[in-house]
């Protein structure tokens, strides 16, 4: 996977906290820390979006849709 260099603007307090984490070897450098933070944020946003979409589902309708045609098929299934 390729990488791209970008420039960001960050407030002084956040930068000081970030530098402290780098100094404490929580992250190897600023770049890696910011990259991981962005990746984590994107993952959380994607999970939130999935949860919102799932809440739109109608359980009764989904069950009926899943069971559609099963009653005829069950009689044709072999016994084990």
FENURUR-V692398 format. One line per field, one symbol per residue. phi: phi as a letter, one per 40 degrees, with the letter a starting at -180 (. if undefined). psi: psi as a letter, one per 30 degrees, with the letter a starting at -180 (. if undefined). Layout:
BEGIN
phi = ???
psi = ???
END
This chain:
BEGIN
phi = .cbbcbbbbbcdccccccccccccgcbcaddcccdccccccccccccccccccccccbdccccccccdgcdccccccccb
psi = kllkklklkkleeeeeeeeeeeeggekfleeeeeeeeeeeeeeeeeeeeeeeeeffkjeeeeeeeefkfeeeeeffklk.
END
